[in-house]
Amino acid sequence: MKFLDICKKASKKIIKVIHHKNSNLFEKIDKGFGGDVSMKIDLIAEEIFIKAFSKYGNIYSEECGFIDNNFKKTFIIDPIDGSFNISNGFPYYGSSIGLKNKKGKVIKAFIVNLATGDYFYKDKNIKIENNLFYNKTYTYSLNEMILFEKSYANLDLCKKLGEHNIKYRSPGALALSLALGHRCKAVIFKGEIREFDIAAGVYFNNELNIKIKDNIILMAKKKKDFDELSRILF
């Protein structure tokens, strides 16, 4: 199984669907397994990934839950990361796929921004940042940027950060933000922590300073930033 090739091919299919003129893509259907209201595009993207991966492993996805295909490996899938963004035309949304082995350990990860084609891939041997449509040389840096996902629901933490004159942005797609953790000053999240939201993103940057406690995720490149934010958040 060429995991990266399958992820890239499936992602391109989803992008093609998104850019097809279909006004029903953002129609709300029902609550998925993860508890969020699903849109038609969520279900279409999930079905594309299920067809791509079912012959290689079990599926655990945000919309359908667990599909037992009688394998020891399981694909952890968030078909559309950033549903609110995609339905409002904000170009920060994607897909997230992590592969767990029989011991339950993530061994491969793929996160893609479906709006730009940028993707992030990692296994035990290699870590890649590139684009689905052209070879990309990364020259930008987000060294001073803190991404605080779900800040709108955590005004207490917003106040604490404000008291320390700490600026942040809340782009609205957790897996993508975690995948950018090595480029940012830090990534913060507080809320319900679901495996399909974080499995791939955390694995992609698991060499960074990471703390997950009390429904809070903190990821930071530099130890001094990690320690400062830990004192504020925990």
Long-range contacts (C-beta under 8 A, 24 or more apart in sequence): 1-56, 3-99, 3-108, 3-110, 3-123, 4-110, 4-121, 4-128, 6-52, 6-53, 6-56, 7-52, 7-97, 7-110, 7-112, 7-119, 7-121, 8-119, 8-132, 9-52, 10-48, 10-49, 10-52, 10-95, 11-95, 11-112, 11-114, 11-119, 11-132, 12-132, 13-48, 14-44, 14-45, 14-48, 14-79, 14-95, 14-114, 15-114, 15-117, 15-132, 17-41, 17-44, 17-45, 17-48, 18-86, 18-114, 26-86, 26-87, 32-62, 32-63, 32-64, 33-61, 33-62, 33-63, 33-64, 33-65, 34-62, 34-63, 34-194, 34-196, 35-192, 36-62, 36-83, 38-63, 39-80, 39-83, 39-87, 41-80, 41-83, 41-86, 42-79, 42-80, 42-83, 43-79, 45-79, 45-80, 45-95, 46-77, 46-79, 48-79, 49-75, 49-77, 49-79, 49-95, 49-97, 53-77, 53-97, 57-99, 60-195, 60-196, 61-196, 62-194, 62-196, 62-197, 72-101, 72-102, 73-99, 73-100, 73-101, 73-102, 74-99, 74-100, 75-99, 75-100, 76-100, 76-106, 76-195, 76-196, 76-199, 76-200, 77-196, 78-175, 78-196, 78-197, 78-200, 80-114, 81-111, 81-173, 81-174, 81-175, 81-176, 81-197, 82-171, 82-172, 82-173, 82-176, 84-172, 85-171, 85-172, 85-173, 86-114, 86-115, 90-172, 91-115, 91-116, 92-171, 92-172, 92-173, 92-176, 93-173, 93-176, 94-173, 94-175, 94-176, 96-175, 96-176, 96-196, 96-197, 96-199, 96-200, 96-201, 97-200, 98-196, 98-199, 98-200, 98-203, 100-199, 106-199, 106-200, 106-202, 106-203, 108-203, 109-199, 109-200, 109-201, 109-203, 109-204, 110-200, 111-175, 111-176, 111-178, 111-179, 111-200, 111-201, 111-204, 113-176, 120-179, 120-204, 121-204, 122-203, 122-204, 127-204, 140-183, 141-183, 142-180, 142-183, 142-184, 142-185, 143-183, 143-184, 143-185, 144-185, 145-169, 145-183, 145-184, 145-185, 146-184, 146-185, 146-186, 146-187, 146-188, 147-171, 147-177, 147-180, 147-184, 147-186, 147-187, 147-188, 148-187, 148-188, 148-189, 149-173, 149-174, 149-177, 149-187, 149-188, 149-189, 149-191, 150-174, 150-189, 150-190, 150-191, 151-188, 153-190, 153-191, 154-190, 154-191, 157-188, 157-190, 157-233, 160-232, 160-233, 161-232, 164-228, 164-232, 166-229, 166-232, 174-198, 174-201, 175-200, 175-201, 176-201, 177-201, 178-202, 178-204, 178-205, 178-217, 178-219, 179-204, 179-205, 181-205, 181-208, 181-219, 181-220, 181-221, 182-208, 182-221, 184-221, 185-220, 185-221, 185-222, 185-225, 186-218, 186-219, 186-220, 186-221, 186-225, 186-226, 186-229, 187-217, 187-218, 187-219, 187-220, 188-216, 188-217, 188-218, 188-219, 188-229, 188-233, 189-216, 189-217, 190-215, 190-216, 190-217, 190-233, 191-215, 193-217
